[in-house]
Amino acid sequence: MSDLSSIVFNIAQSLPGFLLAIVVHEAAHAWMANKFGDATAKNEGRMTLNPAAHYDPWGTIFFPVLAAFTGFAMIGWARPVPIEIRNFKNVRKGIFWVSFAGPLSNLILGTLSAALLGIVATKTSTSWEYYSISIQMLRYSVFINFILAFFNLVPLPPLDGSKMISSFLKGPALYKYEGLARYTPMIFIGVMVLSFLGIHTLGYLLAPAQMLANYLMFSFVGLFGGLT
């Protein structure tokens, strides 16, 4: 397979799981915000699974394609949904659950992908023409969802994890915590530089996500493989 063919194949098997993961993530934020009284995202057409409503030129197109061209699976992000916390019926609960909705949706979707992988791996014939590609697509879907969930739960502003924590803070403590946002880009740049130097800090941080993804996939294969 030529290099170009390999890249196209890489994109083809990564794209479904990638798009579903980032679209469900943002749609979940929008849905939860609407449940707490803020219809801003809903009114702007963001409470949908249509990728066109959520795409970001850099995070949904440029960065994922660049990753594919450099030999990695597609990874990126969608355009954040607009939230007006003043519309929440309960501001603190609203901030927490709206923030948690995105990572939670990825955890659920990743688990469902692992279950479907277990079914395909044990209940279809390996001679099926699409057996291998189906396994690879589902495997990627599991990993991208758990990686997105764990990454967004990192408590650095403006990631979802930081907003969940901020919902418990107020006054000077909240102000100081949100002030960490100015350091977040430098932290991410530092992590990327370390990775470039061979010190895979991000890999260590996301290792629990990969371990959980592997555990679920093996567990569901074992579960469905044991069913007659």
PyMOL commands that set and color helices and strands:
alter all, ss='L'
color gray80, all
select helices_A, chain A and resi 3-35+40-43+51-53+57-69+85-87+91-123+131-152+160-166+171-196+201-205+207-225
alter helices_A, ss='H'
color red, helices_A
deselect
rebuild
show_as cartoon
